[in-house]
């Protein structure tokens, strides 16, 4: 009798707490309902002193206006040398993609091309992602560097590189990068 009472008590507790534990307001399906952007201002409030407590998710918002491209698609293009640049024998070309706006940290993807011939075609995509947990998607910045010693961790003052990063999204074709001399007149 004592174990039967415990079972009844457990079932009663499960029924009571099972009915009160879920407080989600689940509305019935409405086929005419249009999708809309969520109000993330309620979840991620603006920093203090930033004016409004919410940031509208509408056109004109710089974060939402960035194209994402086709996630997983490669970026294709060519790399040219400036006239004043003469590649050293054994130099290695590195083509680098980072999330747009990222400062520091490892790149998203890197392509290593030994003994490049200019203009050098390249295709940078998911196969060159540095960390398997990252996805090749979103707005990116693409740059290139011709490394004289072939070591990506060292950067000599004579290593030609792109003057600035080029904006791209996965799926872009026809990117044109130009390697310029970096030596500052020594």
Z-matrix of the N, CA and C atoms (Angstrom, degrees):
N
C 1 1.447
C 2 1.530 1 110.46
N 3 1.315 2 116.13 1 -36.39
C 4 1.446 3 119.84 2 -177.17
C 5 1.528 4 110.46 3 -67.24
N 6 1.338 5 118.89 4 -41.72
C 7 1.459 6 121.18 5 179.26
C 8 1.532 7 110.70 6 -69.94
N 9 1.321 8 118.59 7 -33.16
C 10 1.464 9 122.14 8 176.19
C 11 1.520 10 110.81 9 -64.31
N 12 1.329 11 116.97 10 -37.29
C 13 1.464 12 121.44 11 178.06
C 14 1.519 13 111.05 12 -66.45
N 15 1.323 14 116.36 13 -37.78
C 16 1.465 15 120.02 14 178.49
C 17 1.527 16 110.54 15 -66.36
N 18 1.307 17 116.87 16 -39.76
C 19 1.466 18 120.38 17 179.88
C 20 1.522 19 109.88 18 -64.01
N 21 1.338 20 117.03 19 -44.24
C 22 1.463 21 121.00 20 179.19
C 23 1.524 22 109.50 21 -63.14
N 24 1.321 23 117.54 22 -41.17
C 25 1.459 24 121.92 23 179.66
C 26 1.535 25 110.22 24 -64.14
N 27 1.331 26 117.59 25 -42.12
C 28 1.476 27 121.39 26 178.59
C 29 1.523 28 110.75 27 -64.27
N 30 1.312 29 117.48 28 -43.85
C 31 1.467 30 120.83 29 179.38
C 32 1.517 31 110.37 30 -63.46
N 33 1.312 32 117.67 31 -41.94
C 34 1.464 33 121.44 32 178.73
C 35 1.533 34 110.45 33 -63.22
N 36 1.338 35 116.85 34 -42.04
C 37 1.467 36 120.45 35 179.38
C 38 1.525 37 110.71 36 -64.90
N 39 1.323 38 117.69 37 -42.06
C 40 1.458 39 121.24 38 178.56
C 41 1.522 40 111.35 39 -62.95
N 42 1.306 41 117.34 40 -42.94
C 43 1.460 42 120.43 41 178.64
C 44 1.521 43 111.25 42 -64.24
N 45 1.332 44 116.44 43 -42.64
C 46 1.463 45 120.59 44 -178.89
C 47 1.523 46 110.60 45 -66.19
N 48 1.356 47 117.49 46 -53.15
C 49 1.456 48 120.61 47 -177.02
C 50 1.524 49 111.62 48 -73.51
N 51 1.301 50 118.28 49 -30.02
C 52 1.461 51 121.20 50 177.70
C 53 1.514 52 111.79 51 -64.05
N 54 1.315 53 117.92 52 -36.19
C 55 1.464 54 121.15 53 -179.87
C 56 1.518 55 112.63 54 -80.82
N 57 1.318 56 118.44 55 -23.48
C 58 1.470 57 120.16 56 -177.20
C 59 1.515 58 113.18 57 -101.58
N 60 1.325 59 118.90 58 -11.33
C 61 1.461 60 120.73 59 -175.59
C 62 1.525 61 112.59 60 -73.20
N 63 1.300 62 119.01 61 -32.89
C 64 1.458 63 121.68 62 -177.47
C 65 1.529 64 108.76 63 -96.91
N 66 1.335 65 114.62 64 113.84
C 67 1.460 66 117.65 65 179.47
C 68 1.529 67 111.08 66 -113.24
N 69 1.340 68 117.80 67 19.33
C 70 1.457 69 121.26 68 178.91
C 71 1.521 70 110.38 69 -69.63
N 72 1.296 71 114.46 70 139.59
C 73 1.459 72 120.48 71 176.99
C 74 1.523 73 107.20 72 -93.02
N 75 1.297 74 117.11 73 98.41
C 76 1.452 75 121.68 74 -178.34
C 77 1.521 76 108.41 75 -102.01
N 78 1.332 77 113.32 76 113.20
C 79 1.462 78 119.44 77 -178.19
C 80 1.524 79 109.13 78 -84.53
N 81 1.314 80 116.92 79 154.59
C 82 1.465 81 119.22 80 177.43
C 83 1.534 82 110.42 81 -66.54
N 84 1.307 83 116.85 82 156.20
C 85 1.471 84 123.16 83 -179.75
C 86 1.521 85 110.13 84 -63.96
N 87 1.341 86 115.78 85 130.56
C 88 1.459 87 122.17 86 177.76
C 89 1.527 88 107.67 87 -121.99
N 90 1.341 89 118.64 88 106.10
C 91 1.467 90 120.02 89 -176.79
C 92 1.523 91 113.41 90 -64.71
N 93 1.310 92 119.16 91 -19.20
C 94 1.465 93 122.00 92 -179.34
C 95 1.532 94 111.90 93 -87.46
N 96 1.326 95 118.25 94 -6.58
C 97 1.461 96 121.44 95 -177.59
C 98 1.522 97 110.20 96 -68.17
N 99 1.345 98 116.49 97 133.74
C 100 1.458 99 122.55 98 179.22
C 101 1.531 100 109.54 99 -96.44
N 102 1.343 101 117.60 100 140.75
C 103 1.468 102 119.26 101 177.74
C 104 1.518 103 110.33 102 -67.52
N 105 1.310 104 115.71 103 147.24
C 106 1.464 105 120.36 104 177.72
C 107 1.525 106 108.38 105 -141.85
N 108 1.320 107 114.50 106 157.49
C 109 1.471 108 119.68 107 179.51
C 110 1.523 109 109.06 108 -71.33
N 111 1.329 110 116.54 109 139.36
C 112 1.470 111 118.87 110 178.98
C 113 1.522 112 110.75 111 -72.19
N 114 1.308 113 116.30 112 154.73
C 115 1.461 114 122.14 113 176.31
C 116 1.526 115 107.20 114 -85.21
N 117 1.334 116 116.38 115 90.75
C 118 1.468 117 120.68 116 -177.77
C 119 1.522 118 111.95 117 -74.78
N 120 1.314 119 117.40 118 -9.41
C 121 1.461 120 120.63 119 177.44
C 122 1.521 121 111.80 120 -62.76
N 123 1.324 122 116.98 121 -25.99
C 124 1.467 123 119.97 122 178.27
C 125 1.521 124 110.68 123 -74.18
N 126 1.333 125 116.76 124 -30.57
C 127 1.458 126 120.73 125 -178.98
C 128 1.522 127 110.93 126 -90.67
N 129 1.343 128 117.15 127 -42.29
C 130 1.452 129 122.89 128 -178.11
C 131 1.523 130 108.89 129 -118.53
N 132 1.318 131 118.20 130 83.17
C 133 1.464 132 119.21 131 -178.01
C 134 1.524 133 111.20 132 -66.50
N 135 1.329 134 115.43 133 153.21
C 136 1.457 135 121.25 134 177.94
C 137 1.518 136 109.46 135 -66.79
N 138 1.341 137 117.80 136 152.42
C 139 1.461 138 120.06 137 177.70
C 140 1.524 139 110.92 138 -61.42
N 141 1.323 140 115.11 139 154.48
C 142 1.466 141 119.03 140 179.54
C 143 1.514 142 109.86 141 -59.56
N 144 1.310 143 115.82 142 140.57
C 145 1.454 144 121.13 143 179.05
C 146 1.521 145 113.18 144 82.10
N 147 1.323 146 117.95 145 4.99
C 148 1.460 147 120.28 146 -179.21
C 149 1.518 148 111.92 147 -90.23
N 150 1.303 149 118.10 148 8.65
C 151 1.464 150 120.71 149 179.43
C 152 1.508 151 110.59 150 92.36
N 153 1.306 152 116.71 151 -112.05
C 154 1.456 153 122.73 152 -177.25
C 155 1.524 154 111.27 153 -68.24
N 156 1.323 155 116.61 154 146.98
C 157 1.456 156 121.00 155 179.57
C 158 1.518 157 111.62 156 -79.04
N 159 1.326 158 117.15 157 -15.87
C 160 1.457 159 119.57 158 179.15
C 161 1.516 160 109.73 159 -126.68
N 162 1.319 161 115.15 160 155.46
C 163 1.447 162 120.40 161 177.74
C 164 1.513 163 107.45 162 -114.76
N 165 1.324 164 118.81 163 117.86
C 166 1.459 165 119.75 164 -175.45
C 167 1.526 166 111.41 165 -64.67
N 168 1.314 167 116.10 166 139.01
C 169 1.448 168 122.31 167 179.40
C 170 1.525 169 108.15 168 -96.74
N 171 1.314 170 116.43 169 67.80
C 172 1.458 171 121.46 170 -176.57
C 173 1.512 172 109.62 171 -130.02
N 174 1.307 173 116.37 172 176.97
C 175 1.461 174 120.59 173 175.59
C 176 1.513 175 108.19 174 -59.19
N 177 1.310 176 116.18 175 142.58
C 178 1.456 177 120.59 176 -177.13
C 179 1.510 178 111.40 177 100.68
N 180 1.315 179 118.10 178 -15.75
C 181 1.459 180 121.55 179 176.21
C 182 1.522 181 106.76 180 -79.89
N 183 1.359 182 119.31 181 116.54
C 184 1.454 183 120.03 182 -172.92
C 185 1.520 184 113.86 183 -60.38
N 186 1.299 185 119.69 184 -31.41
C 187 1.459 186 120.92 185 -179.91
C 188 1.521 187 110.67 186 -70.79
N 189 1.325 188 117.63 187 -39.93
C 190 1.457 189 120.82 188 -177.27
C 191 1.533 190 111.85 189 -80.17
N 192 1.342 191 118.54 190 -20.34
C 193 1.450 192 120.93 191 -177.20
C 194 1.525 193 112.98 192 -82.92
N 195 1.350 194 118.42 193 -9.27
C 196 1.453 195 120.25 194 -179.49
C 197 1.516 196 109.71 195 -72.86
N 198 1.341 197 117.15 196 129.17
C 199 1.460 198 118.54 197 178.71
C 200 1.513 199 110.35 198 -71.53
N 201 1.303 200 116.93 199 148.80
C 202 1.458 201 121.39 200 -179.62
C 203 1.513 202 111.59 201 -98.57
N 204 1.336 203 117.97 202 -13.91
C 205 1.446 204 120.38 203 -177.42
C 206 1.517 205 110.42 204 70.76
N 207 1.304 206 115.75 205 -153.18
C 208 1.463 207 121.55 206 177.07
C 209 1.512 208 107.73 207 -109.40
N 210 1.330 209 118.99 208 100.39
C 211 1.465 210 120.89 209 -177.70
C 212 1.521 211 111.56 210 -50.54
N 213 1.322 212 115.73 211 131.13
C 214 1.452 213 121.43 212 178.86
C 215 1.517 214 114.38 213 90.82
N 216 1.340 215 118.29 214 -11.01
C 217 1.461 216 120.87 215 178.47
C 218 1.528 217 109.33 216 -82.08
N 219 1.308 218 116.91 217 152.30
C 220 1.464 219 121.97 218 -179.07
C 221 1.530 220 110.95 219 -84.02
N 222 1.323 221 115.02 220 160.01
C 223 1.464 222 123.05 221 172.87
C 224 1.526 223 105.86 222 -104.08
N 225 1.338 224 116.61 223 132.20
C 226 1.467 225 120.77 224 -178.29
C 227 1.518 226 109.76 225 -123.22
N 228 1.322 227 115.04 226 146.34
C 229 1.449 228 119.16 227 177.57
C 230 1.508 229 112.36 228 -176.23
N 231 1.339 230 115.26 229 -163.27
C 232 1.454 231 122.38 230 178.64
C 233 1.509 232 109.91 231 -134.34
N 234 1.328 233 114.02 232 150.24
C 235 1.465 234 121.06 233 177.53
C 236 1.524 235 107.08 234 -117.22
N 237 1.330 236 115.31 235 128.88
C 238 1.456 237 122.53 236 -179.29
C 239 1.522 238 109.39 237 -114.11
N 240 1.331 239 116.35 238 156.09
C 241 1.456 240 122.36 239 174.14
C 242 1.519 241 109.69 240 -100.59
N 243 1.322 242 116.43 241 140.44
C 244 1.459 243 120.11 242 171.87
C 245 1.530 244 107.26 243 -65.73
N 246 1.312 245 117.84 244 154.92
C 247 1.468 246 121.68 245 -176.70
C 248 1.522 247 112.50 246 -58.17
N 249 1.305 248 118.05 247 -35.34
C 250 1.465 249 121.74 248 -176.28
C 251 1.536 250 112.78 249 -78.60
N 252 1.318 251 118.41 250 -5.17
C 253 1.466 252 121.15 251 -175.72
C 254 1.519 253 110.15 252 -96.52
N 255 1.318 254 115.85 253 127.63
C 256 1.462 255 122.68 254 175.91
C 257 1.528 256 107.45 255 -118.06
N 258 1.350 257 117.61 256 115.03
C 259 1.467 258 119.31 257 -178.49
C 260 1.524 259 111.76 258 -68.37
N 261 1.323 260 116.52 259 141.20
C 262 1.464 261 122.07 260 176.14
C 263 1.519 262 109.85 261 -80.70
N 264 1.323 263 117.11 262 147.15
C 265 1.469 264 119.22 263 175.45
C 266 1.527 265 109.76 264 -60.98
N 267 1.315 266 116.37 265 137.42
C 268 1.461 267 121.33 266 179.32
C 269 1.525 268 113.86 267 83.64
N 270 1.345 269 117.72 268 1.53
C 271 1.467 270 120.33 269 179.51
C 272 1.529 271 109.66 270 -67.38
N 273 1.318 272 115.00 271 150.83
C 274 1.461 273 121.85 272 -179.40
C 275 1.522 274 108.42 273 -119.20
N 276 1.322 275 115.92 274 133.73
C 277 1.458 276 121.86 275 178.71
C 278 1.526 277 109.39 276 -94.11
N 279 1.322 278 116.83 277 129.22
C 280 1.458 279 122.22 278 175.90
C 281 1.523 280 108.31 279 -113.32
N 282 1.320 281 116.39 280 126.04
C 283 1.460 282 122.65 281 174.26
C 284 1.524 283 105.64 282 -108.41
N 285 1.331 284 117.26 283 125.56
C 286 1.460 285 122.36 284 -168.70
C 287 1.526 286 110.47 285 -125.02
N 288 1.328 287 116.25 286 134.45
C 289 1.470 288 121.76 287 174.58
C 290 1.518 289 108.61 288 -120.57
N 291 1.311 290 115.70 289 133.59
C 292 1.469 291 123.17 290 175.26
C 293 1.523 292 108.18 291 -128.91
N 294 1.331 293 117.20 292 154.51
C 295 1.472 294 118.19 293 171.88
C 296 1.532 295 108.24 294 -59.47
N 297 1.324 296 117.45 295 136.58
C 298 1.457 297 121.00 296 -178.70
C 299 1.520 298 109.74 297 -58.59
N 300 1.318 299 115.20 298 130.18
C 301 1.456 300 121.46 299 179.51
C 302 1.513 301 113.56 300 91.98
N 303 1.338 302 118.55 301 -8.54
C 304 1.466 303 120.97 302 179.84
C 305 1.517 304 109.64 303 -70.82
N 306 1.326 305 115.31 304 136.40
C 307 1.452 306 121.09 305 177.73
C 308 1.522 307 107.08 306 -121.84
N 309 1.316 308 116.26 307 119.26
C 310 1.456 309 120.46 308 179.53
C 311 1.511 310 112.41 309 76.22
N 312 1.317 311 114.67 310 -178.00
C 313 1.453 312 120.46 311 -179.27
C 314 1.514 313 111.56 312 78.72
N 315 1.312 314 116.90 313 172.94
C 316 1.463 315 119.53 314 -179.45
C 317 1.523 316 111.15 315 -71.01
N 318 1.334 317 116.24 316 151.64
C 319 1.465 318 119.21 317 176.75
C 320 1.522 319 110.63 318 -69.93
N 321 1.315 320 115.80 319 161.12
C 322 1.456 321 120.91 320 176.36
C 323 1.525 322 109.72 321 -71.51
N 324 1.338 323 116.42 322 -46.79
C 325 1.462 324 120.72 323 -178.40
C 326 1.525 325 109.56 324 -145.43
N 327 1.333 326 115.61 325 146.65
C 328 1.462 327 121.45 326 178.60
C 329 1.525 328 108.70 327 -138.28
N 330 1.316 329 114.99 328 137.46
C 331 1.459 330 121.23 329 174.72
C 332 1.520 331 107.46 330 -117.49
N 333 1.318 332 117.04 331 131.69
C 334 1.463 333 123.12 332 -179.15
C 335 1.526 334 108.06 333 -110.98
N 336 1.351 335 116.18 334 122.61
C 337 1.465 336 121.37 335 -179.18
C 338 1.524 337 107.63 336 -121.83
N 339 1.338 338 116.95 337 111.14
C 340 1.459 339 121.49 338 178.22
C 341 1.527 340 109.11 339 -81.43
N 342 1.328 341 116.04 340 142.84
C 343 1.466 342 122.97 341 178.54
C 344 1.528 343 113.12 342 47.23
N 345 1.327 344 117.68 343 59.15
C 346 1.471 345 120.18 344 -178.47
C 347 1.529 346 111.70 345 -67.77
N 348 1.318 347 115.74 346 152.68
C 349 1.464 348 123.02 347 174.18
C 350 1.522 349 107.08 348 -118.24
N 351 1.331 350 116.49 349 124.71
C 352 1.459 351 120.98 350 -172.93
C 353 1.512 352 111.82 351 -97.93
N 354 1.333 353 117.00 352 142.11
C 355 1.458 354 126.85 353 -1.76
C 356 1.529 355 110.46 354 -67.87
N 357 1.326 356 115.03 355 137.36
C 358 1.461 357 122.70 356 -175.83
C 359 1.526 358 109.68 357 -103.13
N 360 1.326 359 115.90 358 121.38
C 361 1.472 360 119.91 359 175.75
C 362 1.527 361 108.68 360 -77.34
N 363 1.333 362 116.24 361 149.37
C 364 1.463 363 120.00 362 176.19
C 365 1.521 364 110.19 363 -142.64
N 366 1.320 365 114.58 364 155.98
C 367 1.464 366 123.00 365 173.54
C 368 1.522 367 106.50 366 -139.47
N 369 1.323 368 115.81 367 111.53
C 370 1.460 369 122.59 368 -176.85
C 371 1.516 370 108.84 369 -114.04
N 372 1.322 371 116.58 370 124.14
C 373 1.460 372 119.15 371 -176.37
C 374 1.517 373 113.02 372 -157.06
N 375 1.322 374 117.18 373 -156.63
C 376 1.468 375 122.05 374 -175.91
C 377 1.525 376 113.96 375 -59.08
N 378 1.329 377 117.70 376 -26.75
C 379 1.467 378 119.85 377 -179.95
C 380 1.523 379 112.42 378 -69.08
N 381 1.328 380 118.35 379 -18.05
C 382 1.461 381 121.75 380 -178.94
C 383 1.535 382 113.05 381 -104.93
N 384 1.315 383 117.66 382 10.26
C 385 1.477 384 120.75 383 -179.95
C 386 1.527 385 108.79 384 -64.61
N 387 1.337 386 115.53 385 134.87
C 388 1.468 387 121.43 386 -175.18
C 389 1.527 388 113.39 387 -72.65
N 390 1.319 389 117.45 388 -39.73
C 391 1.463 390 121.74 389 -178.55
C 392 1.525 391 108.80 390 -119.17
N 393 1.327 392 117.40 391 123.31
C 394 1.472 393 119.93 392 -175.86
C 395 1.525 394 114.58 393 -57.41
N 396 1.322 395 117.72 394 -23.62
C 397 1.463 396 119.27 395 -178.76
C 398 1.528 397 112.40 396 -76.81
N 399 1.338 398 118.27 397 -13.11
C 400 1.462 399 121.77 398 -179.66
C 401 1.516 400 110.34 399 -92.43
N 402 1.320 401 115.37 400 150.56
C 403 1.466 402 121.02 401 -179.92
C 404 1.523 403 109.24 402 -110.87
N 405 1.309 404 116.77 403 144.01
C 406 1.455 405 123.28 404 179.02
C 407 1.524 406 107.51 405 -84.06
N 408 1.332 407 115.67 406 88.37
C 409 1.467 408 120.60 407 -176.47
C 410 1.513 409 110.44 408 -156.24
N 411 1.304 410 115.05 409 168.89
C 412 1.457 411 122.35 410 175.96
C 413 1.519 412 112.26 411 82.51
N 414 1.314 413 117.48 412 177.48
C 415 1.453 414 121.24 413 177.27
C 416 1.532 415 109.85 414 -66.79
N 417 1.329 416 115.95 415 136.17
C 418 1.462 417 121.29 416 -176.04
C 419 1.520 418 111.13 417 -127.77
N 420 1.331 419 115.53 418 161.43
C 421 1.455 420 123.48 419 170.19
C 422 1.517 421 106.77 420 -116.07
N 423 1.326 422 117.25 421 127.62
C 424 1.461 423 122.16 422 -177.43
C 425 1.528 424 108.72 423 -114.77
N 426 1.328 425 115.90 424 134.76
C 427 1.460 426 121.59 425 177.38
C 428 1.520 427 108.35 426 -140.22
N 429 1.344 428 116.15 427 170.03
C 430 1.463 429 120.83 428 179.00
C 431 1.520 430 108.50 429 -143.90
N 432 1.346 431 114.40 430 154.21
C 433 1.467 432 121.04 431 178.28
C 434 1.518 433 108.14 432 -147.31
N 435 1.320 434 116.39 433 136.29
C 436 1.451 435 122.57 434 175.96
C 437 1.524 436 106.80 435 -99.84
N 438 1.323 437 116.56 436 106.05
C 439 1.453 438 122.57 437 -172.55
C 440 1.524 439 110.25 438 -94.27
N 441 1.321 440 117.11 439 121.28
C 442 1.461 441 122.32 440 -175.19
C 443 1.525 442 112.52 441 -65.01
N 444 1.323 443 118.18 442 -39.35
C 445 1.472 444 119.60 443 -176.91
C 446 1.525 445 113.04 444 -94.78
N 447 1.336 446 118.18 445 -3.70
C 448 1.462 447 121.56 446 177.28
C 449 1.515 448 114.41 447 77.25
N 450 1.334 449 118.57 448 5.01
C 451 1.458 450 122.77 449 -179.76
C 452 1.534 451 108.30 450 -101.67
N 453 1.310 452 116.49 451 115.80
C 454 1.468 453 120.84 452 -177.26
C 455 1.526 454 112.40 453 -64.61
N 456 1.321 455 117.55 454 -22.41
C 457 1.465 456 120.64 455 -176.36
C 458 1.529 457 112.43 456 -81.83
N 459 1.331 458 117.26 457 -16.03
C 460 1.466 459 119.76 458 178.74
C 461 1.519 460 109.04 459 -109.07
N 462 1.311 461 114.98 460 148.49
C 463 1.464 462 119.91 461 179.24
C 464 1.519 463 107.66 462 -137.67
N 465 1.331 464 115.47 463 111.68
C 466 1.458 465 119.93 464 179.67
C 467 1.510 466 111.30 465 -87.12
N 468 1.336 467 116.71 466 156.91
C 469 1.471 468 119.81 467 -179.36
C 470 1.526 469 112.29 468 -66.25
N 471 1.336 470 117.45 469 -18.79
C 472 1.462 471 120.51 470 179.78
C 473 1.520 472 113.28 471 -92.36
N 474 1.325 473 118.56 472 -2.03
C 475 1.461 474 121.70 473 -178.56
C 476 1.533 475 110.57 474 -73.16
N 477 1.356 476 117.83 475 114.51
C 478 1.464 477 119.79 476 177.91
C 479 1.526 478 110.84 477 -67.93
N 480 1.324 479 116.03 478 143.96
C 481 1.469 480 120.91 479 178.37
C 482 1.511 481 109.83 480 -148.86
N 483 1.323 482 115.10 481 168.10
C 484 1.469 483 119.17 482 177.05
C 485 1.520 484 108.22 483 -68.41
N 486 1.316 485 115.78 484 143.64
C 487 1.457 486 120.56 485 -178.27
C 488 1.521 487 112.49 486 -65.60
N 489 1.321 488 116.83 487 -39.67
C 490 1.457 489 121.43 488 178.29
C 491 1.518 490 108.22 489 -145.87
N 492 1.315 491 115.38 490 160.95
C 493 1.458 492 119.93 491 179.25
C 494 1.529 493 109.64 492 -71.20
N 495 1.322 494 115.86 493 146.81
C 496 1.455 495 122.29 494 178.94
C 497 1.523 496 108.87 495 -102.37
N 498 1.312 497 116.98 496 129.49
C 499 1.465 498 121.60 497 179.57
C 500 1.527 499 109.12 498 -72.50
N 501 1.334 500 115.13 499 137.22
C 502 1.460 501 120.86 500 179.54
C 503 1.519 502 109.80 501 -154.46
N 504 1.318 503 115.46 502 163.42
C 505 1.461 504 122.02 503 172.07
C 506 1.524 505 106.84 504 -133.53
N 507 1.336 506 117.76 505 152.34
C 508 1.460 507 119.52 506 178.49
C 509 1.525 508 111.12 507 -53.11
N 510 1.326 509 115.22 508 133.57
C 511 1.453 510 120.75 509 -177.89
C 512 1.519 511 112.83 510 102.99
N 513 1.349 512 117.79 511 -12.72
C 514 1.463 513 120.16 512 178.50
C 515 1.522 514 110.01 513 -64.91
N 516 1.315 515 115.67 514 140.84
C 517 1.461 516 122.59 515 178.83
C 518 1.523 517 107.25 516 -128.96
N 519 1.324 518 117.12 517 142.64
C 520 1.458 519 120.71 518 176.06
C 521 1.519 520 114.35 519 90.40
N 522 1.323 521 118.58 520 19.69
C 523 1.465 522 120.68 521 176.23
C 524 1.524 523 108.89 522 -63.15
N 525 1.315 524 117.33 523 138.79
C 526 1.460 525 122.50 524 178.61
C 527 1.511 526 108.38 525 -120.83
N 528 1.332 527 116.33 526 115.77
C 529 1.464 528 122.33 527 177.79
C 530 1.525 529 107.93 528 -111.74
N 531 1.324 530 116.61 529 145.09
C 532 1.478 531 121.19 530 -178.72
C 533 1.525 532 108.26 531 -128.42
N 534 1.333 533 114.98 532 123.02
C 535 1.466 534 121.00 533 177.69
C 536 1.515 535 109.95 534 -85.29
N 537 1.320 536 116.15 535 126.32
C 538 1.467 537 122.92 536 -178.77
C 539 1.511 538 108.85 537 -113.42
N 540 1.330 539 115.93 538 154.21
C 541 1.466 540 120.87 539 175.53
C 542 1.537 541 108.26 540 -67.19
N 543 1.328 542 116.74 541 140.73
C 544 1.459 543 120.00 542 -177.21
C 545 1.517 544 112.75 543 -107.86
N 546 1.323 545 118.46 544 -13.06
C 547 1.461 546 121.44 545 -178.37
C 548 1.521 547 108.78 546 -62.04
N 549 1.320 548 116.45 547 132.93
C 550 1.466 549 120.99 548 -176.17
C 551 1.529 550 112.33 549 -94.80
N 552 1.307 551 116.70 550 50.51
C 553 1.460 552 121.14 551 172.48
C 554 1.496 553 115.07 552 72.47
N 555 1.319 554 122.35 553 38.11
C 556 1.461 555 121.31 554 178.33
C 557 1.500 556 111.44 555 -93.47
